[in-house]
Amino acid sequence: MEYPIRRKLGRKIKELREKYDYTQEELSEIADIDYKYIQRIEGKHPPALKIDTIVKLAKALKVEPYNLLKF
């Protein structure tokens, strides 16, 4: 089953990651998330993210968590 909101969230994370010129590995270190999970989030079939993961990513990307969900 396809979940378009997951793909939108993954694209938003990738966009912000690239804005700060982070590699997936750098973002994973800053956010304390496995880099393979970052790859999955930004990939074609992203997983559902827990709120705790969204908060970690938002902090690492210097935005409020709700901004990750503004598409």
C-alpha positions in Angstrom: 0.0 0.0 0.0 1.3 3.5 -0.9 1.2 6.3 1.6 1.8 9.6 -0.2 2.2 11.6 3.0 5.3 9.4 3.9 6.9 10.2 0.6 6.1 13.9 1.1 7.7 13.8 4.5 10.8 12.0 3.1 11.2 14.7 0.4 10.9 17.4 3.0 13.5 15.9 5.2 15.8 15.4 2.1 15.2 19.0 1.0 16.1 20.4 4.5 19.1 18.0 4.8 20.5 19.3 1.5 19.8 22.9 2.5 22.2 22.4 5.4 24.6 20.5 3.1 24.4 17.4 5.4 25.0 13.9 4.1 22.7 11.2 5.2 25.4 9.9 7.5 25.9 13.4 9.1 22.2 13.8 9.7 22.0 10.4 11.2 24.8 11.3 13.7 23.3 14.6 14.6 19.8 13.1 15.0 21.1 9.9 16.6 19.3 7.8 14.0 20.8 5.0 12.0 21.8 6.2 8.5 20.2 3.2 6.9 16.9 4.5 8.4 17.5 7.9 6.9 18.0 6.2 3.6 14.7 4.4 4.0 12.9 7.6 5.0 14.1 9.4 1.9 13.5 6.3 -0.3 10.7 5.1 -2.5 8.9 3.2 0.2 9.4 5.2 3.5 8.3 3.7 6.8 5.8 5.3 9.2 7.7 7.6 11.5 7.2 7.7 15.3 6.7 11.2 16.8 10.0 10.8 18.6 11.9 10.3 15.3 10.2 13.3 13.8 11.3 15.4 16.9 14.9 14.2 16.6 15.0 15.0 12.8 13.4 18.4 13.3 15.9 19.3 16.0 18.8 18.2 13.8 17.4 20.1 10.9 16.8 23.2 13.0 13.0 23.4 12.5 10.0 22.9 14.7 8.5 19.4 14.3 5.3 20.7 12.7 7.4 22.3 10.0 8.4 18.9 8.7 4.7 18.2 8.1 4.1 21.4 6.1 4.1 20.4 2.5 
